[in-house]
């Protein structure tokens, strides 16, 4: 008789702790990096409190974690590097920026006609001597 394989079900708190430990951070460091308090992180990890979408998003963006894995333990924990991940990582960093210049630039880019943005991009590439990938 074959014994069925038992799968240990992890909570989202367990997975958050795995991410934190994989980054070799203590609770205070990890909590600070995602803009929450250490006691809040402790409550997430021990199941006393469920993280909000913004917390999940910050963990995923900051550490390159798959949201499907963090929420449901589906697929791989880490997202493989690609251009899109660089974009999402940078958007995550900008989201928490409190520098007025950065906020003005992000707003200007988001509100500018795409044709004009293409012209600005070409100008910046020439100015900074950036070669195409």
TORTORSE-470451 format. One record per residue: residue number from 1; chain; x, y, z of N, C-alpha, C in turn. Coordinates in nm, 4 decimals. Atoms other than C-alpha are relative to their C-alpha. Last residue first. Example, Ala and Ser with C-alpha at 12.3 -4.5 7.8 and 13.67 -1.06 7.14 Angstrom:
BEGIN
<rec num="2" chaine="A" n_east="-0.0820" n_north="-0.1190" n_up="-0.0060" ca_east="1.3670" ca_north="-0.1060" ca_up="0.7140" c_east="-0.0770" c_north="0.1090" c_up="0.0730"/>
<rec num="1" chaine="A" n_east="0.0890" n_north="-0.1190" n_up="0.0000" ca_east="1.2300" ca_north="-0.4500" ca_up="0.7800" c_east="0.0900" c_north="0.1200" c_up="0.0000"/>
This chain:
BEGIN
<rec num="133" chaine="A" n_east="-0.0340" n_north="0.1337" n_up="-0.0503" ca_east="2.0222" ca_north="4.6875" ca_up="-2.5728" c_east="0.0108" c_north="-0.0997" c_up="-0.1128"/>
<rec num="132" chaine="A" n_east="0.1122" n_north="0.0931" n_up="-0.0096" ca_east="2.0254" ca_north="5.0269" ca_up="-2.7468" c_east="0.0498" c_north="-0.1346" c_up="0.0500"/>
<rec num="131" chaine="A" n_east="0.0161" n_north="0.0885" n_up="0.1158" ca_east="2.3243" ca_north="5.2522" ca_up="-2.6713" c_east="-0.1206" c_north="-0.0903" c_up="0.0228"/>
<rec num="130" chaine="A" n_east="0.0529" n_north="0.1326" n_up="-0.0340" ca_east="2.3078" ca_north="5.5395" ca_up="-2.4233" c_east="-0.0202" c_north="-0.0778" c_up="-0.1296"/>
<rec num="129" chaine="A" n_east="-0.0749" n_north="0.0986" n_up="0.0793" ca_east="2.5285" ca_north="5.8391" ca_up="-2.4998" c_east="-0.0391" c_north="-0.1428" c_up="0.0372"/>
<rec num="128" chaine="A" n_east="-0.0704" n_north="0.0857" n_up="-0.0962" ca_east="2.3701" ca_north="6.0442" ca_up="-2.2194" c_east="0.0839" c_north="-0.1088" c_up="-0.0678"/>
<rec num="127" chaine="A" n_east="-0.0643" n_north="-0.0815" n_up="-0.1025" ca_east="2.2662" ca_north="6.3311" ca_up="-2.4471" c_east="0.0862" c_north="-0.0858" c_up="0.0928"/>
<rec num="126" chaine="A" n_east="-0.1127" n_north="-0.0700" n_up="0.0627" ca_east="2.1940" ca_north="6.1009" ca_up="-2.7399" c_east="0.0788" c_north="0.0781" c_up="0.1040"/>
<rec num="125" chaine="A" n_east="-0.0965" n_north="0.1023" n_up="0.0400" ca_east="1.9811" ca_north="5.8685" ca_up="-2.5277" c_east="0.1230" c_north="0.0639" c_up="-0.0634"/>
<rec num="124" chaine="A" n_east="-0.0729" n_north="0.0423" n_up="-0.1198" ca_east="1.8126" ca_north="6.1681" ca_up="-2.3646" c_east="0.1044" c_north="-0.1061" c_up="-0.0336"/>
<rec num="123" chaine="A" n_east="-0.0881" n_north="-0.1080" n_up="-0.0416" ca_east="1.7159" ca_north="6.3158" ca_up="-2.7038" c_east="0.0867" c_north="-0.0428" c_up="0.1195"/>
<rec num="122" chaine="A" n_east="-0.1083" n_north="-0.0046" n_up="0.0989" ca_east="1.5754" ca_north="5.9838" ca_up="-2.8237" c_east="0.1013" c_north="0.1084" c_up="0.0362"/>
<rec num="121" chaine="A" n_east="-0.0838" n_north="0.1186" n_up="-0.0188" ca_east="1.3735" ca_north="5.9481" ca_up="-2.5052" c_east="0.1192" c_north="0.0018" c_up="-0.0947"/>
<rec num="120" chaine="A" n_east="-0.0813" n_north="-0.0273" n_up="-0.1191" ca_east="1.2428" ca_north="6.3043" ca_up="-2.5318" c_east="0.0957" c_north="-0.1169" c_up="0.0251"/>
<rec num="119" chaine="A" n_east="-0.0990" n_north="-0.1009" n_up="0.0381" ca_east="1.1246" ca_north="6.2339" ca_up="-2.8859" c_east="0.0935" c_north="0.0326" c_up="0.1166"/>
<rec num="118" chaine="A" n_east="-0.0950" n_north="0.0683" n_up="0.0885" ca_east="0.9538" ca_north="5.9128" ca_up="-2.7722" c_east="0.1100" c_north="0.0973" c_up="-0.0434"/>
<rec num="117" chaine="A" n_east="-0.0888" n_north="0.0806" n_up="-0.0841" ca_east="0.7913" ca_north="6.1008" ca_up="-2.4839" c_east="0.1059" c_north="-0.0713" c_up="-0.0834"/>
<rec num="116" chaine="A" n_east="-0.0969" n_north="-0.0933" n_up="-0.0575" ca_east="0.6534" ca_north="6.3556" ca_up="-2.7301" c_east="0.0988" c_north="-0.0762" c_up="0.0881"/>
<rec num="115" chaine="A" n_east="-0.0870" n_north="-0.0421" n_up="0.1104" ca_east="0.4849" ca_north="6.0786" ca_up="-2.9260" c_east="0.1095" c_north="0.0942" c_up="0.0502"/>
<rec num="114" chaine="A" n_east="-0.1001" n_north="0.1025" n_up="0.0311" ca_east="0.3501" ca_north="5.9239" ca_up="-2.6028" c_east="0.0949" c_north="0.0382" c_up="-0.1141"/>
<rec num="113" chaine="A" n_east="0.0363" n_north="0.0718" n_up="0.1218" ca_east="0.1746" ca_north="6.2532" ca_up="-2.5063" c_east="0.1104" c_north="-0.1008" c_up="-0.0345"/>
<rec num="112" chaine="A" n_east="-0.0508" n_north="-0.0512" n_up="0.1277" ca_east="0.2820" ca_north="6.3517" ca_up="-2.1562" c_east="-0.0443" c_north="-0.0893" c_up="-0.1154"/>
<rec num="111" chaine="A" n_east="0.1000" n_north="-0.0883" n_up="0.0595" ca_east="0.0783" ca_north="6.2922" ca_up="-1.8373" c_east="0.0409" c_north="0.0553" c_up="-0.1369"/>
<rec num="110" chaine="A" n_east="0.1310" n_north="0.0664" n_up="0.0077" ca_east="0.2659" ca_north="5.9890" ca_up="-1.7015" c_east="-0.1030" c_north="0.0830" c_up="-0.0759"/>
<rec num="109" chaine="A" n_east="-0.0097" n_north="0.1135" n_up="0.0930" ca_east="0.6032" ca_north="6.1418" ca_up="-1.7845" c_east="-0.1369" c_north="-0.0636" c_up="-0.0189"/>
<rec num="108" chaine="A" n_east="-0.0179" n_north="-0.0541" n_up="0.1349" ca_east="0.5160" ca_north="6.4732" ca_up="-1.6182" c_east="0.0053" c_north="-0.1122" c_up="-0.1033"/>
<rec num="107" chaine="A" n_east="0.1277" n_north="-0.0564" n_up="0.0455" ca_east="0.3790" ca_north="6.2988" ca_up="-1.3093" c_east="0.0095" c_north="0.0529" c_up="-0.1428"/>
<rec num="106" chaine="A" n_east="0.0913" n_north="0.1135" n_up="0.0209" ca_east="0.6933" ca_north="6.0877" ca_up="-1.2736" c_east="-0.1346" c_north="0.0502" c_up="-0.0512"/>
<rec num="105" chaine="A" n_east="-0.0407" n_north="0.0733" n_up="0.1206" ca_east="0.9146" ca_north="6.3919" ca_up="-1.3244" c_east="-0.0951" c_north="-0.1156" c_up="-0.0298"/>
<rec num="104" chaine="A" n_east="0.0331" n_north="-0.0829" n_up="0.1167" ca_east="0.7229" ca_north="6.6041" ca_up="-1.0689" c_east="0.0345" c_north="-0.0733" c_up="-0.1299"/>
<rec num="103" chaine="A" n_east="0.1457" n_north="0.0016" n_up="0.0164" ca_east="0.7354" ca_north="6.3222" ca_up="-0.8118" c_east="-0.0434" c_north="0.0830" c_up="-0.1208"/>
<rec num="102" chaine="A" n_east="0.0392" n_north="0.1311" n_up="0.0532" ca_east="1.1086" ca_north="6.2768" ca_up="-0.8647" c_east="-0.1498" c_north="-0.0040" c_up="-0.0246"/>
<rec num="101" chaine="A" n_east="-0.0467" n_north="0.0068" n_up="0.1393" ca_east="1.1696" ca_north="6.6485" ca_up="-0.8192" c_east="-0.0422" c_north="-0.1316" c_up="-0.0638"/>
<rec num="100" chaine="A" n_east="0.0899" n_north="-0.0777" n_up="0.0867" ca_east="0.9534" ca_north="6.6621" ca_up="-0.5044" c_east="0.0405" c_north="-0.0078" c_up="-0.1472"/>
<rec num="99" chaine="A" n_east="-0.0762" n_north="-0.1062" n_up="0.0641" ca_east="1.1504" ca_north="6.3853" ca_up="-0.3315" c_east="-0.0907" c_north="0.0700" c_up="-0.1015"/>
<rec num="98" chaine="A" n_east="0.0596" n_north="-0.1244" n_up="-0.0493" ca_east="0.9117" ca_north="6.1826" ca_up="-0.1168" c_east="0.0767" c_north="0.1207" c_up="-0.0532"/>
<rec num="97" chaine="A" n_east="-0.0864" n_north="-0.1179" n_up="0.0023" ca_east="0.9724" ca_north="5.8588" ca_up="-0.3002" c_east="-0.0734" c_north="0.1203" c_up="0.0576"/>
<rec num="96" chaine="A" n_east="-0.0244" n_north="-0.0441" n_up="-0.1374" ca_east="0.7651" ca_north="5.5597" ca_up="-0.1911" c_east="0.0863" c_north="0.1251" c_up="0.0066"/>
<rec num="95" chaine="A" n_east="0.1273" n_north="-0.0117" n_up="-0.0710" ca_east="0.6081" ca_north="5.4898" ca_up="-0.5290" c_east="0.0195" c_north="0.0558" c_up="0.1409"/>
<rec num="94" chaine="A" n_east="0.0539" n_north="-0.1336" n_up="0.0212" ca_east="0.9400" ca_north="5.5600" ca_up="-0.6982" c_east="-0.1281" c_north="0.0236" c_up="0.0784"/>
<rec num="93" chaine="A" n_east="-0.0858" n_north="-0.0966" n_up="-0.0700" ca_east="1.0975" ca_north="5.2502" ca_up="-0.5445" c_east="-0.0568" c_north="0.1402" c_up="-0.0125"/>
<rec num="92" chaine="A" n_east="0.0157" n_north="0.0192" n_up="-0.1446" ca_east="0.8049" ca_north="5.0332" ca_up="-0.6515" c_east="0.0831" c_north="0.0978" c_up="0.0805"/>
<rec num="91" chaine="A" n_east="0.1290" n_north="-0.0620" n_up="-0.0334" ca_east="0.8142" ca_north="5.1798" ca_up="-1.0008" c_east="-0.0259" c_north="-0.0119" c_up="0.1496"/>
<rec num="90" chaine="A" n_east="-0.0203" n_north="-0.1451" n_up="-0.0018" ca_east="1.1824" ca_north="5.0889" ca_up="-1.0126" c_east="-0.1282" c_north="0.0753" c_up="0.0311"/>
<rec num="89" chaine="A" n_east="-0.0832" n_north="-0.0317" n_up="-0.1159" ca_east="1.1152" ca_north="4.7272" ca_up="-0.9148" c_east="0.0174" c_north="0.1513" c_up="0.0121"/>
<rec num="88" chaine="A" n_east="0.0850" n_north="0.0094" n_up="-0.1185" ca_east="0.8309" ca_north="4.7051" ca_up="-1.1631" c_east="0.0768" c_north="0.0327" c_up="0.1274"/>
<rec num="87" chaine="A" n_east="0.1020" n_north="-0.1040" n_up="0.0033" ca_east="1.0522" ca_north="4.8348" ca_up="-1.4467" c_east="-0.0842" c_north="-0.0019" c_up="0.1289"/>
<rec num="86" chaine="A" n_east="-0.0719" n_north="-0.1243" n_up="-0.0267" ca_east="1.3455" ca_north="4.6127" ca_up="-1.3551" c_east="-0.0989" c_north="0.1161" c_up="0.0056"/>
<rec num="85" chaine="A" n_east="-0.0249" n_north="-0.0023" n_up="-0.1434" ca_east="1.1067" ca_north="4.3184" ca_up="-1.3371" c_east="0.0746" c_north="0.1272" c_up="0.0395"/>
<rec num="84" chaine="A" n_east="0.1228" n_north="-0.0377" n_up="-0.0693" ca_east="0.9816" ca_north="4.4018" ca_up="-1.6869" c_east="0.0214" c_north="0.0067" c_up="0.1507"/>
<rec num="83" chaine="A" n_east="0.0213" n_north="-0.1447" n_up="0.0090" ca_east="1.3369" ca_north="4.4009" ca_up="-1.8248" c_east="-0.1243" c_north="0.0434" c_up="0.0764"/>
<rec num="82" chaine="A" n_east="0.0301" n_north="-0.0375" n_up="0.1375" ca_east="1.3970" ca_north="4.0484" ca_up="-1.6981" c_east="-0.0250" c_north="0.1509" c_up="0.0001"/>
<rec num="81" chaine="A" n_east="-0.0289" n_north="-0.1342" n_up="0.0493" ca_east="1.5254" ca_north="3.8851" ca_up="-1.3830" c_east="-0.0370" c_north="0.0148" c_up="-0.1471"/>
<rec num="80" chaine="A" n_east="-0.1255" n_north="-0.0054" n_up="0.0736" ca_east="1.3531" ca_north="3.5656" ca_up="-1.2741" c_east="0.0184" c_north="0.1400" c_up="-0.0570"/>
<rec num="79" chaine="A" n_east="0.0247" n_north="-0.0293" n_up="0.1406" ca_east="1.0796" ca_north="3.6162" ca_up="-1.0215" c_east="0.1360" c_north="0.0080" c_up="-0.0673"/>
<rec num="78" chaine="A" n_east="-0.0666" n_north="-0.1152" n_up="0.0614" ca_east="1.1584" ca_north="3.4509" ca_up="-0.6917" c_east="-0.0397" c_north="0.0132" c_up="-0.1460"/>
<rec num="77" chaine="A" n_east="0.0021" n_north="-0.1148" n_up="-0.0905" ca_east="0.9201" ca_north="3.2224" ca_up="-0.5001" c_east="0.0554" c_north="0.1249" c_up="-0.0687"/>
<rec num="76" chaine="A" n_east="-0.1262" n_north="-0.0303" n_up="-0.0678" ca_east="0.8574" ca_north="2.9803" ca_up="-0.7839" c_east="-0.0136" c_north="0.1235" c_up="0.0874"/>
<rec num="75" chaine="A" n_east="-0.1176" n_north="-0.0329" n_up="0.0791" ca_east="0.5114" ca_north="2.8586" ca_up="-0.8770" c_east="0.1227" c_north="0.0254" c_up="0.0857"/>
<rec num="74" chaine="A" n_east="0.0020" n_north="0.0545" n_up="0.1359" ca_east="0.1998" ca_north="2.8739" ca_up="-0.6600" c_east="0.1249" c_north="0.0448" c_up="-0.0739"/>
<rec num="73" chaine="A" n_east="-0.1054" n_north="0.1015" n_up="0.0098" ca_east="0.2334" ca_north="2.9212" ca_up="-0.2824" c_east="-0.0017" c_north="-0.0703" c_up="-0.1363"/>
<rec num="72" chaine="A" n_east="0.0598" n_north="0.1335" n_up="0.0103" ca_east="-0.1010" ca_north="3.1070" ca_up="-0.2771" c_east="0.0992" c_north="-0.1161" c_up="-0.0061"/>
<rec num="71" chaine="A" n_east="0.1412" n_north="0.0129" n_up="-0.0386" ca_east="-0.0391" ca_north="3.4720" ca_up="-0.1848" c_east="-0.0451" c_north="-0.1462" c_up="0.0129"/>
<rec num="70" chaine="A" n_east="0.0206" n_north="-0.0587" n_up="-0.1316" ca_east="0.3405" ca_north="3.4858" ca_up="-0.1822" c_east="-0.1439" c_north="-0.0186" c_up="0.0475"/>
<rec num="69" chaine="A" n_east="-0.0625" n_north="0.0832" n_up="-0.1028" ca_east="0.3768" ca_north="3.2406" ca_up="-0.4694" c_east="-0.0308" c_north="0.0557" c_up="0.1383"/>
<rec num="68" chaine="A" n_east="0.0731" n_north="0.1273" n_up="-0.0073" ca_east="0.1229" ca_north="3.4165" ca_up="-0.6887" c_east="0.0583" c_north="-0.0900" c_up="0.1075"/>
<rec num="67" chaine="A" n_east="0.1214" n_north="-0.0232" n_up="-0.0789" ca_east="0.2820" ca_north="3.7530" ca_up="-0.6027" c_east="-0.0820" c_north="-0.1279" c_up="0.0123"/>
<rec num="66" chaine="A" n_east="0.1213" n_north="0.0243" n_up="0.0773" ca_east="0.6177" ca_north="3.6272" ca_up="-0.7251" c_east="-0.1219" c_north="0.0199" c_up="0.0891"/>
<rec num="65" chaine="A" n_east="0.0759" n_north="0.1194" n_up="-0.0367" ca_east="0.8960" ca_north="3.7829" ca_up="-0.5196" c_east="-0.1245" c_north="-0.0109" c_up="-0.0876"/>
<rec num="64" chaine="A" n_east="0.0113" n_north="0.0816" n_up="0.1206" ca_east="1.1487" ca_north="4.0281" ca_up="-0.6609" c_east="-0.0730" c_north="-0.1311" c_up="0.0234"/>
<rec num="63" chaine="A" n_east="-0.0866" n_north="0.1183" n_up="-0.0048" ca_east="1.2472" ca_north="4.1600" ca_up="-0.3163" c_east="-0.0126" c_north="-0.0922" c_up="-0.1216"/>
<rec num="62" chaine="A" n_east="-0.1297" n_north="-0.0238" n_up="-0.0653" ca_east="1.1228" ca_north="4.5191" ca_up="-0.3144" c_east="0.0944" c_north="-0.1189" c_up="-0.0140"/>
<rec num="61" chaine="A" n_east="-0.0806" n_north="-0.0965" n_up="0.0754" ca_east="0.8444" ca_north="4.4694" ca_up="-0.5655" c_east="0.1404" c_north="0.0149" c_up="0.0576"/>
<rec num="60" chaine="A" n_east="-0.0271" n_north="0.0528" n_up="0.1336" ca_east="0.7024" ca_north="4.1511" ca_up="-0.4148" c_east="0.0905" c_north="0.0932" c_up="-0.0790"/>
<rec num="59" chaine="A" n_east="-0.0910" n_north="0.1138" n_up="-0.0148" ca_east="0.7332" ca_north="4.2710" ca_up="-0.0560" c_east="0.0407" c_north="-0.0514" c_up="-0.1374"/>
<rec num="58" chaine="A" n_east="-0.1319" n_north="-0.0508" n_up="-0.0381" ca_east="0.5802" ca_north="4.6070" ca_up="-0.1465" c_east="0.1024" c_north="-0.1120" c_up="0.0151"/>
<rec num="57" chaine="A" n_east="-0.0605" n_north="-0.0656" n_up="0.1156" ca_east="0.2898" ca_north="4.4478" ca_up="-0.3330" c_east="0.1414" c_north="0.0488" c_up="0.0320"/>
<rec num="56" chaine="A" n_east="-0.0397" n_north="0.1079" n_up="0.0906" ca_east="0.2128" ca_north="4.2165" ca_up="-0.0429" c_east="0.0719" c_north="0.0587" c_up="-0.1206"/>
<rec num="55" chaine="A" n_east="-0.1142" n_north="0.0661" n_up="-0.0639" ca_east="0.2099" ca_north="4.5124" ca_up="0.1946" c_east="0.0536" c_north="-0.1113" c_up="-0.0893"/>
<rec num="54" chaine="A" n_east="-0.1154" n_north="-0.0885" n_up="0.0121" ca_east="-0.0128" ca_north="4.7163" ca_up="-0.0397" c_east="0.1242" c_north="-0.0628" c_up="0.0611"/>
<rec num="53" chaine="A" n_east="-0.0551" n_north="0.0076" n_up="0.1359" ca_east="-0.2548" ca_north="4.4238" ca_up="-0.0721" c_east="0.1253" c_north="0.0853" c_up="-0.0152"/>
<rec num="52" chaine="A" n_east="0.0842" n_north="-0.0645" n_up="0.1012" ca_east="-0.3038" ca_north="4.4152" ca_up="0.3046" c_east="0.0689" c_north="-0.0127" c_up="-0.1355"/>
<rec num="51" chaine="A" n_east="-0.0543" n_north="-0.1176" n_up="0.0684" ca_east="-0.1195" ca_north="4.1649" ca_up="0.5224" c_east="-0.1002" c_north="0.0550" c_up="-0.1008"/>
<rec num="50" chaine="A" n_east="-0.0222" n_north="0.0240" n_up="0.1431" ca_east="-0.3343" ca_north="3.9389" ca_up="0.7381" c_east="0.0586" c_north="0.1250" c_up="-0.0639"/>
<rec num="49" chaine="A" n_east="0.0514" n_north="-0.1056" n_up="0.0872" ca_east="-0.2977" ca_north="3.9712" ca_up="1.1155" c_east="0.0336" c_north="-0.0349" c_up="-0.1443"/>
<rec num="48" chaine="A" n_east="0.0961" n_north="-0.0806" n_up="-0.0753" ca_east="-0.2452" ca_north="3.7271" ca_up="1.4005" c_east="-0.0650" c_north="0.1066" c_up="-0.0856"/>
<rec num="47" chaine="A" n_east="0.1385" n_north="0.0229" n_up="0.0392" ca_east="-0.0872" ca_north="3.4727" ca_up="1.1669" c_east="-0.1041" c_north="0.0787" c_up="0.0764"/>
<rec num="46" chaine="A" n_east="0.0609" n_north="0.0990" n_up="-0.0898" ca_east="0.2537" ca_north="3.4534" ca_up="1.3346" c_east="-0.1495" c_north="-0.0195" c_up="-0.0236"/>
<rec num="45" chaine="A" n_east="-0.0725" n_north="0.1264" n_up="-0.0017" ca_east="0.4400" ca_north="3.6140" ca_up="1.0440" c_east="-0.0642" c_north="-0.1033" c_up="0.0906"/>
<rec num="44" chaine="A" n_east="0.0142" n_north="0.0676" n_up="0.1292" ca_east="0.1848" ca_north="3.8869" ca_up="0.9824" c_east="0.0601" c_north="-0.1402" c_up="0.0087"/>
<rec num="43" chaine="A" n_east="0.1397" n_north="0.0476" n_up="0.0072" ca_east="0.1693" ca_north="3.9727" ca_up="1.3551" c_east="-0.0281" c_north="-0.0689" c_up="-0.1331"/>
<rec num="42" chaine="A" n_east="0.0100" n_north="0.1166" n_up="-0.0887" ca_east="0.5515" ca_north="3.9915" ca_up="1.3673" c_east="-0.1420" c_north="-0.0578" c_up="-0.0034"/>
<rec num="41" chaine="A" n_east="-0.0607" n_north="0.1131" n_up="0.0700" ca_east="0.5460" ca_north="4.2230" ca_up="1.0656" c_east="-0.0107" c_north="-0.1263" c_up="0.0844"/>
<rec num="40" chaine="A" n_east="0.0935" n_north="0.0374" n_up="0.1074" ca_east="0.3022" ca_north="4.4525" ca_up="1.2453" c_east="0.0538" c_north="-0.1192" c_up="-0.0768"/>
<rec num="39" chaine="A" n_east="0.1112" n_north="0.0763" n_up="-0.0570" ca_east="0.5232" ca_north="4.4473" ca_up="1.5585" c_east="-0.1042" c_north="-0.0431" c_up="-0.1052"/>
<rec num="38" chaine="A" n_east="-0.0426" n_north="0.1366" n_up="-0.0330" ca_east="0.8257" ca_north="4.5448" ca_up="1.3430" c_east="-0.1136" c_north="-0.0791" c_up="0.0656"/>
<rec num="37" chaine="A" n_east="-0.0696" n_north="0.0147" n_up="-0.1279" ca_east="0.6474" ca_north="4.8480" ca_up="1.2009" c_east="0.0384" c_north="-0.1465" c_up="0.0220"/>
<rec num="36" chaine="A" n_east="0.0923" n_north="0.0371" n_up="-0.1068" ca_east="0.5675" ca_north="4.8888" ca_up="0.8318" c_east="0.0800" c_north="-0.0116" c_up="0.1292"/>
<rec num="35" chaine="A" n_east="0.0729" n_north="-0.1132" n_up="-0.0591" ca_east="0.7406" ca_north="5.0681" ca_up="0.5449" c_east="-0.1106" c_north="-0.0410" c_up="0.0974"/>
<rec num="34" chaine="A" n_east="0.1317" n_north="-0.0021" n_up="0.0649" ca_east="0.8499" ca_north="4.7674" ca_up="0.3372" c_east="-0.0947" c_north="0.0987" c_up="0.0682"/>
<rec num="33" chaine="A" n_east="-0.0171" n_north="-0.0020" n_up="0.1454" ca_east="1.2213" ca_north="4.8090" ca_up="0.4119" c_east="-0.1322" c_north="0.0019" c_up="-0.0751"/>
<rec num="32" chaine="A" n_east="-0.0375" n_north="-0.1345" n_up="0.0435" ca_east="1.1449" ca_north="4.9035" ca_up="0.7722" c_east="0.0085" c_north="0.0080" c_up="-0.1521"/>
<rec num="31" chaine="A" n_east="0.1177" n_north="-0.0856" n_up="-0.0175" ca_east="0.9651" ca_north="4.5760" ca_up="0.8304" c_east="0.0286" c_north="0.1410" c_up="-0.0506"/>
<rec num="30" chaine="A" n_east="0.0949" n_north="0.0350" n_up="0.1057" ca_east="1.2582" ca_north="4.3802" ca_up="0.6853" c_east="-0.1226" c_north="0.0900" c_up="0.0067"/>
<rec num="29" chaine="A" n_east="-0.0544" n_north="-0.0413" n_up="0.1300" ca_east="1.5137" ca_north="4.5581" ca_up="0.9027" c_east="-0.1008" c_north="-0.0240" c_up="-0.1126"/>
<rec num="28" chaine="A" n_east="-0.0037" n_north="-0.1476" n_up="0.0022" ca_east="1.3043" ca_north="4.5257" ca_up="1.2221" c_east="0.0482" c_north="0.0506" c_up="-0.1363"/>
<rec num="27" chaine="A" n_east="0.1339" n_north="-0.0566" n_up="0.0169" ca_east="1.2171" ca_north="4.1622" ca_up="1.1570" c_east="0.0025" c_north="0.1521" c_up="-0.0111"/>
<rec num="26" chaine="A" n_east="0.0802" n_north="0.0222" n_up="-0.1199" ca_east="1.5780" ca_north="4.0563" ca_up="1.1016" c_east="-0.1347" c_north="0.0690" c_up="-0.0207"/>
<rec num="25" chaine="A" n_east="0.0378" n_north="-0.1209" n_up="-0.0727" ca_east="1.7090" ca_north="4.0410" ca_up="0.7488" c_east="-0.0735" c_north="-0.0405" c_up="0.1278"/>
<rec num="24" chaine="A" n_east="-0.0877" n_north="-0.0130" n_up="-0.1167" ca_east="1.8988" ca_north="3.7629" ca_up="0.5758" c_east="-0.0246" c_north="0.1306" c_up="0.0756"/>
<rec num="23" chaine="A" n_east="-0.0687" n_north="-0.1276" n_up="0.0184" ca_east="1.7099" ca_north="3.8129" ca_up="0.2477" c_east="0.0951" c_north="0.0305" c_up="0.1156"/>
<rec num="22" chaine="A" n_east="-0.0813" n_north="0.0169" n_up="0.1207" ca_east="1.6116" ca_north="3.4451" ca_up="0.2522" c_east="0.0789" c_north="0.1272" c_up="-0.0315"/>
<rec num="21" chaine="A" n_east="-0.1200" n_north="0.0773" n_up="-0.0339" ca_east="1.5010" ca_north="3.4964" ca_up="0.6132" c_east="0.0900" c_north="-0.0210" c_up="-0.1219"/>
<rec num="20" chaine="A" n_east="-0.0857" n_north="-0.0802" n_up="-0.0903" ca_east="1.2625" ca_north="3.7747" ca_up="0.5154" c_east="0.1300" c_north="-0.0738" c_up="0.0307"/>
<rec num="19" chaine="A" n_east="-0.0589" n_north="-0.1080" n_up="0.0792" ca_east="1.1226" ca_north="3.5790" ca_up="0.2200" c_east="0.0976" c_north="0.0792" c_up="0.0865"/>
<rec num="18" chaine="A" n_east="-0.0978" n_north="0.0624" n_up="0.0898" ca_east="1.0727" ca_north="3.2693" ca_up="0.4359" c_east="0.0697" c_north="0.1066" c_up="-0.0844"/>
<rec num="17" chaine="A" n_east="-0.1179" n_north="0.0305" n_up="-0.0815" ca_east="0.9030" ca_north="3.4835" ca_up="0.7030" c_east="0.1093" c_north="-0.0641" c_up="-0.0857"/>
<rec num="16" chaine="A" n_east="-0.0658" n_north="-0.1289" n_up="-0.0258" ca_east="0.6653" ca_north="3.6242" ca_up="0.4424" c_east="0.1273" c_north="-0.0232" c_up="0.0809"/>
<rec num="15" chaine="A" n_east="-0.0714" n_north="-0.0367" n_up="0.1226" ca_east="0.5916" ca_north="3.2661" ca_up="0.3320" c_east="0.0706" c_north="0.1354" c_up="0.0154"/>
<rec num="14" chaine="A" n_east="-0.1164" n_north="0.0890" n_up="0.0149" ca_east="0.5065" ca_north="3.1570" ca_up="0.6851" c_east="0.0829" c_north="0.0407" c_up="-0.1215"/>
<rec num="13" chaine="A" n_east="-0.0976" n_north="-0.0422" n_up="-0.1005" ca_east="0.2808" ca_north="3.4621" ca_up="0.7249" c_east="0.1265" c_north="-0.0844" c_up="-0.0055"/>
<rec num="12" chaine="A" n_east="-0.0696" n_north="-0.1130" n_up="0.0601" ca_east="0.1069" ca_north="3.3725" ca_up="0.3987" c_east="0.1049" c_north="0.0547" c_up="0.0971"/>
<rec num="11" chaine="A" n_east="0.0814" n_north="-0.1212" n_up="0.0016" ca_east="0.0269" ca_north="3.0421" ca_up="0.5616" c_east="0.0777" c_north="0.1096" c_up="-0.0718"/>
<rec num="10" chaine="A" n_east="-0.0564" n_north="-0.1192" n_up="-0.0634" ca_east="0.2042" ca_north="2.7236" ca_up="0.4705" c_east="-0.1001" c_north="0.1141" c_up="-0.0076"/>
<rec num="9" chaine="A" n_east="0.0616" n_north="-0.1234" n_up="0.0475" ca_east="0.0294" ca_north="2.3960" ca_up="0.4049" c_east="0.0608" c_north="0.1161" c_up="0.0778"/>
<rec num="8" chaine="A" n_east="0.0190" n_north="-0.0954" n_up="-0.1090" ca_east="0.2554" ca_north="2.0986" ca_up="0.4619" c_east="-0.0539" c_north="0.1287" c_up="-0.0610"/>
<rec num="7" chaine="A" n_east="-0.0548" n_north="-0.1320" n_up="0.0314" ca_east="0.2029" ca_north="1.8458" ca_up="0.1892" c_east="-0.0308" c_north="0.0932" c_up="0.1156"/>
<rec num="6" chaine="A" n_east="0.0644" n_north="-0.1095" n_up="-0.0731" ca_east="0.1567" ca_north="1.4874" ca_up="0.2794" c_east="0.0712" c_north="0.1305" c_up="-0.0331"/>
<rec num="5" chaine="A" n_east="-0.0928" n_north="-0.1034" n_up="-0.0447" ca_east="0.2514" ca_north="1.2279" ca_up="0.0215" c_east="-0.0779" c_north="0.1103" c_up="0.0694"/>
<rec num="4" chaine="A" n_east="0.0028" n_north="-0.1272" n_up="0.0739" ca_east="0.0019" ca_north="0.9459" ca_up="0.0031" c_east="0.0968" c_north="0.1009" c_up="0.0617"/>
<rec num="3" chaine="A" n_east="0.0449" n_north="-0.1077" n_up="-0.0898" ca_east="0.1164" ca_north="0.6164" ca_up="0.1534" c_east="0.0016" c_north="0.1301" c_up="-0.0776"/>
<rec num="2" chaine="A" n_east="-0.0782" n_north="-0.1227" n_up="0.0115" ca_east="0.1359" ca_north="0.3371" ca_up="-0.1030" c_east="-0.0603" c_north="0.1077" c_up="0.0903"/>
<rec num="1" chaine="A" n_east="0.0838" n_north="-0.1184" n_up="0.0000" ca_east="0.0000" ca_north="0.0000" ca_up="0.0000" c_east="0.0882" c_north="0.1247" c_up="0.0000"/>
